[in-house]
Amino acid sequence: MEYIATTKVAGGKLLRVKCDVENGVLTAVSLTGDFFMHPEDGVSELENALVGMSARAEVREYVSKLNDVIHANSYELIGFSASDIAQTLWNALHPVTESQV
């Protein structure tokens, strides 16, 4: 099943996370938006790092996994953070339904 969430992060940058889940596990993750990362190909590394994680993980678990990749590769995120990605992913996986409002 596919899940999508979009967030406007501090500073006005747009971040969209799209993910696929099968049997409670992330099978694909896509990060798009008007943010910047150096080097740019690091985005795919961040996406790949999340694949295989539980869709029921806590935000802090996603942040930890992302930060491991960011620090190991000396990536520079400009206009967003690992926390922004993790929170947007969590929002995609836990949409609020009208009955919850």
PESULTA-V194571 format. One record per helix or strand of 2 or more residues. SS is the DSSP state (@ for helix, = for strand). FROM is the first residue (numbers start at 1). TO is the last residue. If there is no record, write none. Layout:
SS&FROM&TO, SS&FROM&TO
This chain:
=&2&8, =&14&22, =&25&33, =&36&38, @&42&50, @&59&73, =&76&78, @&82&93, @&98&100
